[in-house]
Structure formats: structure tokens, C-alpha cells
């Protein structure tokens, strides 16, 4: 031991970086210091810097050893990868029997990790390209996001996404031109494998298509539905022969509901990218439903109601 200018050094004759500086460790281990070793104490370990709770490293390998009977834990920094981890060594590995004093720890339960770019993971190692990661690949884990009354659960078998309380909304992909894909898809350009399985979407309750702004065939020009599925169409002053022209759909299977507004009718022609049984005069609340056929680049008529 060396005392220098009120600094205390153990294993060094020039303690300069702290009031108490310890260099080296006991035996062949990485454990530089331990406190409360008469019970479940705390240890400090070098190289992969570690703070052990009822844990120390005796053999400089593995998960270390129990300091005293009971459960244990450690906080470890991997100085090579920059990942900071919390590990718990609990009773499960000994069939319900607590860890034994000085016994080697053979099984670790990784609780959470933070990597050097700030990504955070619970239950597995943090990954560089995933900001927040929860759960393992085993069949025993669940991740729960708690709400005021109801919770969203991501489980091994089933996943439930719920609003937090009665009357709340679940809003998905609320961005301009955003798409929602249900089921398996092999690649972005694959138009014919969007939905996987026999029943890809089952709805219990009402389905509502949000109505976009009205379109005037006299002044609006080419109607571009974008990612919309419901439009009110009217004619204010021009000839009823003025066609209602529609831009191409943005995804295979897109639906478009056209509702005629007012008594001034307009015509939807069976031409260009619209495929109908024939030219159709619409007015006074008439409704037509079209579906986008990406293979033929056509809006195909699904139904028409003369109201």
C-alpha cells in the first residue's frame, strides 16, 4: 500500500487518478475490490468493467461466482462493442435452490442492454439498426405496453394491439401516402403476394372509408385519388358529357368509391384506364365502386348503384 498526497494506492506506488486507486486483482480473477463479503455484497471488476451484486469473478471467465447464498446480478460494459448489460443470476438455474456461496455461475438471464449508439433492448442484445427491441426468441416471453385501462401484448403466439382506454383510437401509419400491408410479402415490387393465408383480414364491426374533398369535373381536371378510397364528384356548369377522368391507382387492389353529388350529372367513360360495361351517366347520389387492376393498369368496375 502506498499513501501519496492523501491518495491511497493498492497495487501501485503512484495513486493519481482517485483518492483510492486499486491496481490488479486477487489470484487470477478480475475482481479488484469487494465490499460486504460477509453477506451478499458488491464487487468491482476490471477489463470488462463490472459491478457485481452478490457476484464476483474468481476464475476470470464465465459469469463469475456467487459471493453469498442467494440470487445475484451484474452490470457489465463490453469495452470492445460498447454494449452495457444488466444480467441476473437467479434461482431458476438450480431448480429452485438459491445460488451457493462461492459456487460458479453457469446460467445468465440477460435483462437489458444499451449499445454505444443509444439503442435499447430488453431481454436480448441491443442491435445497431433497431432503436428499441423487446423480448427473446423463446416461447416463454411476453412484452406488454400498459395503457390506462387496456394493454397491448406482444406474445410468442398472439399479439394484441389495443387503445389504452374505452373509446380510444388505434391509429396506424398516419403519414402521407402511407400503406398498410397485411400478411406475407416477398418484396416491394411483388403485386400478387401481398396477402398471405386464407383469411388475412377478418373484421368484426364497421369499416369506414374517409371521404376526401369534393371533385368538380368542370374545374378539377384529372382526379388523383392517391391513397384515398372515397370521393364525392359533382358538375357545376359544364356539359354533362364532361368526363370524370381518374389517375392510376397506387397499389394493386385499391378500392375507389365514387358518389355523385347533386342533380347535375356527369359521365364516366369506358375508356383509357377505366374498364366498365359501358359509358355510365352518374348523378343524384349514384354510387360506383372500382378496383385497381395493376396488371392491366385499369380501374375495373365492382358495382354500380343507380340511386
Steps between C-alpha positions, in 0.01 A plus 500: 500500500623849415366830637586802285365855552192358674443249217504131591639246257462122520718318250657827382758742643359800312126536567401806295159452341291458816515528879498120511660324203522123471717337234481126435277238657515202732620165366422462127168681508396844376351597837684811620284582803216348702289639784268322741641156433357371825168494315358591161739785423626699201809444284689709242673321213745618232553436128131456404410752774240340726308586813391175662211469745555187710734407214876510444731345244732237643625326188511792254247320277130426460244686708707496819405363840244554772636708786239363738196274490207646299436671169757725332537757221762699311530812290762447228654726235639317197792733432539356148141552375384776736195299617393554861309203643305406811510127576307316772607166642195371683378180658354341187833352391517284815144362481378745762805472725679834556855549381761360737783708650809497273318274252572574132211666311411291197182663362435871441168670432570812296250770605584804291774651285595844374747527213738784416257680265223511761289207377324318782394137528310303763562127517766479229805681361446848359540522123653793313208544259215459750429784742282307745486122514296285740491127563682178422437241232397239756141392567469638851526876457238771475538873451222723631446871435268619774216745439261676738255206497599268216842378392672393179665159525766358267525130577659188360169380353256794483534877484237748618522870413242703693413855581587596855143553623137473395427716195865557406626453144774282353661701219738317267738661250351849522730651237447636144486219241559236768400140431394217728582144392332199663654154464814374325678699231819394326615835363378854439447445126295183551139597424355152530622374836385785726261289705610171654272223623132430439351763732750784507259755642189433704297801620236486769323837481465782249754602235497872416671663201596860571348739246745742339421848360241529225617481140341719232528349153468849348794655681689216667659337198654156551398356837793348688371277783845446656443269796131596536206270441193730507426812297194723444478617137287785365454706181451877523421657165674305225343246265382169642723338239801623698686180597606409851862398446697314769877465546648153547472324833803476727474134603347182363150447643438864600129572527337826391142592585357779282184675621322750275400822678205715388271467200746617234619170362836410350630212293750229583627365169610146423837610364869553574572358850131443593335169408118503528220302331426826319500877541313588821306818576511576873306751710268549796678274750603220262789290629765308306777284648820436305808288574849563360636215286874559496569227243281665233538855644122537510232609744253209485135545598394299806148637543268783400189629674256727314345695785 
